């Protein structure tokens, strides 16, 4: 499941519009990787429904340099990720 709270990203991934140049490389790169998946689906969600991305975006405003998380779930979104996993199970 590819989920986006951006209608532009969602529409570009669906092939409904040409992606703006600012995200074209991301859209093309994503589409090139789809053959690795057995099933794919695209979903648009409102920003309020995408709390993980929303929380990370708010957090990013306070980062002066860069932050890297490897392997572990970032602490800033751990509760939301756990909640999402529990809803799927």
N, CA, C and O atoms as CSV, one atom per row, in Angstrom:
chain,resi,resn,atom,element,x,y,z
A,1,UNK,N,N,0.840,-1.164,0.000
A,1,UNK,CA,C,0.000,0.000,0.000
A,1,UNK,C,C,0.891,1.235,0.000
A,1,UNK,O,O,1.725,1.417,0.886
A,2,UNK,N,N,0.702,2.060,-0.988
A,2,UNK,CA,C,1.387,3.344,-1.056
A,2,UNK,C,C,0.353,4.396,-0.673
A,2,UNK,O,O,-0.655,4.564,-1.359
A,3,UNK,N,N,0.606,5.096,0.416
A,3,UNK,CA,C,-0.357,6.058,0.938
A,3,UNK,C,C,0.259,7.444,0.909
A,3,UNK,O,O,1.420,7.628,1.273
A,4,UNK,N,N,-0.523,8.408,0.474
A,4,UNK,CA,C,-0.034,9.783,0.412
A,4,UNK,C,C,-1.131,10.732,0.860
A,4,UNK,O,O,-2.311,10.514,0.584
A,5,UNK,N,N,-0.729,11.789,1.557
A,5,UNK,CA,C,-1.703,12.824,1.890
A,5,UNK,C,C,-1.628,13.972,0.877
A,5,UNK,O,O,-2.262,15.012,1.054
A,6,UNK,N,N,-0.851,13.769,-0.176
A,6,UNK,CA,C,-0.749,14.748,-1.253
A,6,UNK,C,C,-1.492,14.223,-2.474
A,6,UNK,O,O,-1.136,13.183,-3.028
A,7,UNK,N,N,-2.527,14.948,-2.890
A,7,UNK,CA,C,-3.286,14.540,-4.065
A,7,UNK,C,C,-2.412,14.596,-5.315
A,7,UNK,O,O,-2.619,13.819,-6.247
A,8,UNK,N,N,-1.442,15.501,-5.348
A,8,UNK,CA,C,-0.535,15.593,-6.493
A,8,UNK,C,C,0.314,14.329,-6.595
A,8,UNK,O,O,0.435,13.750,-7.675
A,9,UNK,N,N,0.901,13.897,-5.483
A,9,UNK,CA,C,1.716,12.675,-5.480
A,9,UNK,C,C,0.854,11.474,-5.843
A,9,UNK,O,O,1.242,10.659,-6.680
A,10,UNK,N,N,-0.306,11.362,-5.222
A,10,UNK,CA,C,-1.226,10.256,-5.495
A,10,UNK,C,C,-1.583,10.208,-6.982
A,10,UNK,O,O,-1.515,9.147,-7.602
A,11,UNK,N,N,-1.960,11.342,-7.548
A,11,UNK,CA,C,-2.360,11.398,-8.957
A,11,UNK,C,C,-1.198,11.080,-9.886
A,11,UNK,O,O,-1.382,10.418,-10.907
A,12,UNK,N,N,-0.004,11.545,-9.539
A,12,UNK,CA,C,1.176,11.265,-10.366
A,12,UNK,C,C,1.515,9.779,-10.337
A,12,UNK,O,O,1.844,9.204,-11.375
A,13,UNK,N,N,1.441,9.149,-9.173
A,13,UNK,CA,C,1.723,7.715,-9.073
A,13,UNK,C,C,0.686,6.887,-9.827
A,13,UNK,O,O,1.002,5.818,-10.350
A,14,UNK,N,N,-0.536,7.375,-9.882
A,14,UNK,CA,C,-1.602,6.687,-10.609
A,14,UNK,C,C,-1.494,6.921,-12.117
A,14,UNK,O,O,-2.172,6.255,-12.900
A,15,UNK,N,N,-0.647,7.859,-12.522
A,15,UNK,CA,C,-0.511,8.178,-13.938
A,15,UNK,C,C,-1.590,9.111,-14.441
A,15,UNK,O,O,-1.794,9.230,-15.649
A,16,UNK,N,N,-2.285,9.775,-13.532
A,16,UNK,CA,C,-3.370,10.671,-13.915
A,16,UNK,C,C,-2.868,12.050,-14.317
A,16,UNK,O,O,-3.528,12.759,-15.078
A,17,UNK,N,N,-1.698,12.432,-13.805
A,17,UNK,CA,C,-1.091,13.722,-14.143
A,17,UNK,C,C,0.412,13.528,-14.312
A,17,UNK,O,O,0.983,12.539,-13.853
A,18,UNK,N,N,1.032,14.486,-14.975
A,18,UNK,CA,C,2.489,14.529,-15.035
A,18,UNK,C,C,2.977,15.108,-13.706
A,18,UNK,O,O,2.456,16.128,-13.255
A,19,UNK,N,N,3.956,14.482,-13.082
A,19,UNK,CA,C,4.419,15.026,-11.801
A,19,UNK,C,C,5.146,16.349,-11.991
A,19,UNK,O,O,5.851,16.530,-12.984
A,20,UNK,N,N,4.985,17.270,-11.056
A,20,UNK,CA,C,5.756,18.508,-11.109
A,20,UNK,C,C,7.252,18.185,-11.047
A,20,UNK,O,O,7.643,17.167,-10.477
A,21,UNK,N,N,8.064,19.027,-11.617
A,21,UNK,CA,C,9.507,18.757,-11.664
A,21,UNK,C,C,10.114,18.595,-10.272
A,21,UNK,O,O,11.113,17.893,-10.114
A,22,UNK,N,N,9.525,19.233,-9.264
A,22,UNK,CA,C,10.070,19.150,-7.905
A,22,UNK,C,C,9.962,17.752,-7.301
A,22,UNK,O,O,10.725,17.417,-6.394
A,23,UNK,N,N,9.036,16.933,-7.782
A,23,UNK,CA,C,8.882,15.569,-7.253
A,23,UNK,C,C,9.009,14.504,-8.334
A,23,UNK,O,O,8.819,13.317,-8.067
A,24,UNK,N,N,9.327,14.923,-9.541
A,24,UNK,CA,C,9.375,13.986,-10.662
A,24,UNK,C,C,10.336,12.824,-10.408
A,24,UNK,O,O,9.997,11.675,-10.691
A,25,UNK,N,N,11.523,13.103,-9.883
A,25,UNK,CA,C,12.502,12.038,-9.654
A,25,UNK,C,C,12.016,11.038,-8.609
A,25,UNK,O,O,12.316,9.848,-8.708
A,26,UNK,N,N,11.275,11.503,-7.614
A,26,UNK,CA,C,10.733,10.605,-6.584
A,26,UNK,C,C,9.644,9.721,-7.182
A,26,UNK,O,O,9.614,8.516,-6.931
A,27,UNK,N,N,8.759,10.307,-7.964
A,27,UNK,CA,C,7.672,9.547,-8.590
A,27,UNK,C,C,8.234,8.515,-9.557
A,27,UNK,O,O,7.825,7.354,-9.525
A,28,UNK,N,N,9.153,8.915,-10.408
A,28,UNK,CA,C,9.748,7.983,-11.375
A,28,UNK,C,C,10.496,6.870,-10.650
A,28,UNK,O,O,10.374,5.702,-11.020
A,29,UNK,N,N,11.262,7.214,-9.632
A,29,UNK,CA,C,11.984,6.202,-8.862
A,29,UNK,C,C,11.050,5.215,-8.192
A,29,UNK,O,O,11.320,4.014,-8.163
A,30,UNK,N,N,9.956,5.717,-7.655
A,30,UNK,CA,C,8.962,4.843,-7.021
A,30,UNK,C,C,8.340,3.915,-8.051
A,30,UNK,O,O,8.241,2.711,-7.818
A,31,UNK,N,N,7.923,4.455,-9.177
A,31,UNK,CA,C,7.282,3.639,-10.210
A,31,UNK,C,C,8.223,2.565,-10.748
A,31,UNK,O,O,7.781,1.471,-11.099
A,32,UNK,N,N,9.496,2.867,-10.814
A,32,UNK,CA,C,10.470,1.874,-11.297
A,32,UNK,C,C,10.628,0.696,-10.341
A,32,UNK,O,O,11.031,-0.389,-10.760
A,33,UNK,N,N,10.320,0.895,-9.083
A,33,UNK,CA,C,10.484,-0.163,-8.080
A,33,UNK,C,C,9.234,-1.028,-7.905
A,33,UNK,O,O,9.277,-2.024,-7.184
A,34,UNK,N,N,8.141,-0.671,-8.541
A,34,UNK,CA,C,6.883,-1.385,-8.324
A,34,UNK,C,C,6.931,-2.845,-8.754
A,34,UNK,O,O,6.197,-3.667,-8.206
A,35,UNK,N,N,7.766,-3.181,-9.710
A,35,UNK,CA,C,7.809,-4.570,-10.184
A,35,UNK,C,C,8.323,-5.534,-9.118
A,35,UNK,O,O,8.190,-6.748,-9.272
A,36,UNK,N,N,8.904,-5.014,-8.046
A,36,UNK,CA,C,9.384,-5.871,-6.961
A,36,UNK,C,C,8.246,-6.345,-6.047
A,36,UNK,O,O,8.451,-7.223,-5.209
A,37,UNK,N,N,7.068,-5.777,-6.202
A,37,UNK,CA,C,5.936,-6.108,-5.339
A,37,UNK,C,C,4.956,-7.023,-6.060
A,37,UNK,O,O,4.728,-6.876,-7.261
A,38,UNK,N,N,4.379,-7.966,-5.324
A,38,UNK,CA,C,3.373,-8.857,-5.895
A,38,UNK,C,C,2.057,-8.125,-6.115
A,38,UNK,O,O,1.378,-8.349,-7.117
A,39,UNK,N,N,1.703,-7.266,-5.195
A,39,UNK,CA,C,0.489,-6.464,-5.303
A,39,UNK,C,C,0.816,-5.030,-4.907
A,39,UNK,O,O,1.652,-4.782,-4.038
A,40,UNK,N,N,0.145,-4.101,-5.560
A,40,UNK,CA,C,0.313,-2.699,-5.194
A,40,UNK,C,C,-1.050,-2.030,-5.168
A,40,UNK,O,O,-1.962,-2.411,-5.901
A,41,UNK,N,N,-1.165,-1.056,-4.335
A,41,UNK,CA,C,-2.366,-0.231,-4.284
A,41,UNK,C,C,-1.940,1.161,-3.843
A,41,UNK,O,O,-1.028,1.327,-3.033
A,42,UNK,N,N,-2.615,2.143,-4.390
A,42,UNK,CA,C,-2.351,3.526,-4.020
A,42,UNK,C,C,-3.560,4.059,-3.270
A,42,UNK,O,O,-4.703,3.746,-3.605
A,43,UNK,N,N,-3.299,4.858,-2.265
A,43,UNK,CA,C,-4.383,5.400,-1.455
A,43,UNK,C,C,-4.086,6.853,-1.116
A,43,UNK,O,O,-2.955,7.211,-0.789
A,44,UNK,N,N,-5.122,7.681,-1.200
A,44,UNK,CA,C,-4.997,9.065,-0.752
A,44,UNK,C,C,-5.694,9.178,0.591
A,44,UNK,O,O,-6.819,8.707,0.760
A,45,UNK,N,N,-5.027,9.796,1.529
A,45,UNK,CA,C,-5.618,10.029,2.846
A,45,UNK,C,C,-5.468,11.500,3.183
A,45,UNK,O,O,-4.512,12.151,2.764
A,46,UNK,N,N,-6.406,12.010,3.932
A,46,UNK,CA,C,-6.289,13.403,4.354
A,46,UNK,C,C,-5.167,13.528,5.374
A,46,UNK,O,O,-4.839,12.563,6.065
A,47,UNK,N,N,-4.593,14.689,5.465
A,47,UNK,CA,C,-3.445,14.913,6.347
A,47,UNK,C,C,-3.738,14.473,7.784
A,47,UNK,O,O,-2.858,13.945,8.463
A,48,UNK,N,N,-4.956,14.686,8.239
A,48,UNK,CA,C,-5.310,14.292,9.606
A,48,UNK,C,C,-5.246,12.774,9.781
A,48,UNK,O,O,-5.042,12.287,10.893
A,49,UNK,N,N,-5.418,12.037,8.706
A,49,UNK,CA,C,-5.372,10.581,8.766
A,49,UNK,C,C,-3.973,10.020,8.632
A,49,UNK,O,O,-3.770,8.815,8.782
A,50,UNK,N,N,-3.019,10.867,8.355
A,50,UNK,CA,C,-1.643,10.426,8.162
A,50,UNK,C,C,-0.783,11.018,9.280
A,50,UNK,O,O,0.098,11.842,9.031
A,51,UNK,N,N,-1.049,10.591,10.498
A,51,UNK,CA,C,-0.398,11.202,11.658
A,51,UNK,C,C,1.107,10.983,11.688
A,51,UNK,O,O,1.845,11.828,12.194
A,52,UNK,N,N,1.567,9.861,11.152
A,52,UNK,CA,C,3.010,9.592,11.164
A,52,UNK,C,C,3.755,10.614,10.310
A,52,UNK,O,O,4.725,11.219,10.767
A,53,UNK,N,N,3.309,10.803,9.088
A,53,UNK,CA,C,3.962,11.777,8.203
A,53,UNK,C,C,3.803,13.191,8.745
A,53,UNK,O,O,4.732,13.995,8.672
A,54,UNK,N,N,2.636,13.493,9.284
A,54,UNK,CA,C,2.385,14.819,9.827
A,54,UNK,C,C,3.320,15.116,11.001
A,54,UNK,O,O,3.875,16.210,11.094
A,55,UNK,N,N,3.490,14.147,11.890
A,55,UNK,CA,C,4.378,14.337,13.049
A,55,UNK,C,C,5.832,14.504,12.598
A,55,UNK,O,O,6.556,15.346,13.128
A,56,UNK,N,N,6.258,13.699,11.617
A,56,UNK,CA,C,7.635,13.820,11.124
A,56,UNK,C,C,7.859,15.166,10.449
A,56,UNK,O,O,8.917,15.774,10.614
A,57,UNK,N,N,6.877,15.634,9.694
A,57,UNK,CA,C,7.015,16.929,9.026
A,57,UNK,C,C,7.142,18.062,10.040
A,57,UNK,O,O,7.959,18.967,9.866
A,58,UNK,N,N,6.338,18.013,11.093
A,58,UNK,CA,C,6.439,19.040,12.145
A,58,UNK,C,C,7.804,18.984,12.829
A,58,UNK,O,O,8.412,20.018,13.108
A,59,UNK,N,N,8.275,17.771,13.095
A,59,UNK,CA,C,9.579,17.584,13.739
A,59,UNK,C,C,10.709,18.115,12.848
A,59,UNK,O,O,11.682,18.680,13.347
A,60,UNK,N,N,10.576,17.934,11.552
A,60,UNK,CA,C,11.627,18.335,10.608
A,60,UNK,C,C,11.894,19.837,10.637
A,60,UNK,O,O,13.003,20.274,10.329
A,61,UNK,N,N,10.897,20.621,11.000
A,61,UNK,CA,C,11.090,22.073,11.072
A,61,UNK,C,C,12.143,22.465,12.104
A,61,UNK,O,O,12.744,23.535,12.003
A,62,UNK,N,N,12.369,21.612,13.090
A,62,UNK,CA,C,13.303,21.931,14.169
A,62,UNK,C,C,14.686,21.323,13.966
A,62,UNK,O,O,15.572,21.522,14.797
A,63,UNK,N,N,14.883,20.592,12.887
A,63,UNK,CA,C,16.176,19.965,12.619
A,63,UNK,C,C,17.063,20.970,11.902
A,63,UNK,O,O,16.703,21.478,10.840
A,64,UNK,N,N,18.214,21.254,12.477
A,64,UNK,CA,C,19.119,22.237,11.872
A,64,UNK,C,C,20.035,21.616,10.834
A,64,UNK,O,O,20.361,22.266,9.841
A,65,UNK,N,N,20.455,20.387,11.035
A,65,UNK,CA,C,21.370,19.729,10.110
A,65,UNK,C,C,20.659,18.550,9.454
A,65,UNK,O,O,19.975,18.736,8.447
A,66,UNK,N,N,20.800,17.364,9.986
A,66,UNK,CA,C,20.064,16.206,9.497
A,66,UNK,C,C,19.994,15.157,10.589
A,66,UNK,O,O,20.779,15.173,11.537
A,67,UNK,N,N,19.052,14.251,10.445
A,67,UNK,CA,C,18.866,13.161,11.398
A,67,UNK,C,C,18.723,11.882,10.592
A,67,UNK,O,O,18.042,11.855,9.567
A,68,UNK,N,N,19.368,10.823,11.061
A,68,UNK,CA,C,19.266,9.521,10.402
A,68,UNK,C,C,18.820,8.484,11.413
A,68,UNK,O,O,19.373,8.392,12.509
A,69,UNK,N,N,17.816,7.702,11.040
A,69,UNK,CA,C,17.381,6.576,11.864
A,69,UNK,C,C,17.614,5.317,11.058
A,69,UNK,O,O,17.225,5.237,9.893
A,70,UNK,N,N,18.241,4.344,11.669
A,70,UNK,CA,C,18.488,3.078,10.974
A,70,UNK,C,C,17.969,1.932,11.827
A,70,UNK,O,O,18.266,1.841,13.018
A,71,UNK,N,N,17.202,1.073,11.213
A,71,UNK,CA,C,16.681,-0.162,11.800
A,71,UNK,C,C,15.571,0.052,12.815
A,71,UNK,O,O,14.540,-0.615,12.721
A,72,UNK,N,N,15.728,0.938,13.769
A,72,UNK,CA,C,14.706,1.132,14.791
A,72,UNK,C,C,13.695,2.187,14.355
A,72,UNK,O,O,14.013,3.087,13.578
A,73,UNK,N,N,12.485,2.062,14.861
A,73,UNK,CA,C,11.463,3.069,14.600
A,73,UNK,C,C,11.864,4.365,15.292
A,73,UNK,O,O,12.222,4.345,16.470
A,74,UNK,N,N,11.811,5.488,14.590
A,74,UNK,CA,C,12.158,6.761,15.219
A,74,UNK,C,C,11.266,7.018,16.437
A,74,UNK,O,O,10.051,6.834,16.359
A,75,UNK,N,N,11.850,7.437,17.548
A,75,UNK,CA,C,11.064,7.670,18.769
A,75,UNK,C,C,9.909,8.648,18.573
A,75,UNK,O,O,8.873,8.524,19.226
A,76,UNK,N,N,10.080,9.613,17.686
A,76,UNK,CA,C,9.059,10.637,17.478
A,76,UNK,C,C,7.748,10.053,16.950
A,76,UNK,O,O,6.692,10.664,17.118
A,77,UNK,N,N,7.802,8.867,16.308
A,77,UNK,CA,C,6.594,8.264,15.732
A,77,UNK,C,C,6.314,6.855,16.255
A,77,UNK,O,O,5.437,6.169,15.730
A,78,UNK,N,N,7.034,6.423,17.261
A,78,UNK,CA,C,6.918,5.039,17.744
A,78,UNK,C,C,5.495,4.679,18.166
A,78,UNK,O,O,5.024,3.583,17.860
A,79,UNK,N,N,4.810,5.569,18.854
A,79,UNK,CA,C,3.451,5.280,19.317
A,79,UNK,C,C,2.503,5.112,18.133
A,79,UNK,O,O,1.688,4.189,18.120
A,80,UNK,N,N,2.602,5.996,17.135
A,80,UNK,CA,C,1.726,5.915,15.972
A,80,UNK,C,C,1.989,4.650,15.156
A,80,UNK,O,O,1.049,4.008,14.686
A,81,UNK,N,N,3.258,4.291,14.988
A,81,UNK,CA,C,3.599,3.075,14.244
A,81,UNK,C,C,3.038,1.853,14.956
A,81,UNK,O,O,2.462,0.972,14.319
A,82,UNK,N,N,3.201,1.796,16.255
A,82,UNK,CA,C,2.670,0.679,17.039
A,82,UNK,C,C,1.154,0.589,16.899
A,82,UNK,O,O,0.605,-0.504,16.763
A,83,UNK,N,N,0.493,1.711,16.932
A,83,UNK,CA,C,-0.962,1.746,16.779
A,83,UNK,C,C,-1.380,1.247,15.398
A,83,UNK,O,O,-2.330,0.473,15.282
A,84,UNK,N,N,-0.675,1.685,14.347
A,84,UNK,CA,C,-0.970,1.225,12.985
A,84,UNK,C,C,-0.788,-0.281,12.860
A,84,UNK,O,O,-1.625,-0.957,12.262
A,85,UNK,N,N,0.283,-0.805,13.411
A,85,UNK,CA,C,0.558,-2.243,13.342
A,85,UNK,C,C,-0.537,-3.024,14.062
A,85,UNK,O,O,-0.983,-4.063,13.575
A,86,UNK,N,N,-0.968,-2.533,15.209
A,86,UNK,CA,C,-2.025,-3.209,15.964
A,86,UNK,C,C,-3.353,-3.202,15.218
A,86,UNK,O,O,-4.129,-4.150,15.338
A,87,UNK,N,N,-3.630,-2.152,14.450
A,87,UNK,CA,C,-4.871,-2.087,13.677
A,87,UNK,C,C,-4.855,-3.067,12.514
A,87,UNK,O,O,-5.902,-3.586,12.127
A,88,UNK,N,N,-3.681,-3.325,11.955
A,88,UNK,CA,C,-3.554,-4.256,10.829
A,88,UNK,C,C,-3.703,-5.690,11.304
A,88,UNK,O,O,-4.317,-6.515,10.626
A,89,UNK,N,N,-3.147,-5.986,12.460
A,89,UNK,CA,C,-3.154,-7.362,12.985
A,89,UNK,C,C,-4.540,-7.830,13.356
A,89,UNK,O,O,-4.709,-8.961,13.811
